[in-house]
């Protein structure tokens, strides 16, 4: 993706063509788009937290302007929340799932930032950590963000067309 704050037509075409390169490339594009949405002042306006995602687990970690941790799961699919995987430790983004991921992060002896984030999640309680899912539809370019409510249900918190020329990301 280009280094500017604007998605170019080339960026859009690269996202479209990534579909043919497989899920890993497609997921990487989705994560880049989601990262831009997460930090943009006119979108989610979050602050990036030092974190290194693994192959499985939480995709990204941010803070809101109150200093609260926000974990983000990214999906590059038109299925939206329906694409959140159900695991033996709960559905992705759930309190149980976040707690399990925090336990695994806490044990990370290689990446101290991940261990610190895991410790913070467990000390505050995973139920007190904001959980956002950003879903990018590769066919339409529409990105939707959802936040998990305290009762476990998800509420839509934003929608953006990432393929409009000149659209600020």
Beta strands, then each sheet from edge to edge (+ up, - down):
strand 1: 47-48
strand 2: 60-63
strand 3: 69-76
strand 4: 86-87
strand 5: 90-91
strand 6: 130-136
strand 7: 142-148
strand 8: 154-161
sheet 1: 1+ 2- 3+ 6+ 7- 8+
sheet 2: 4+ 5-
end
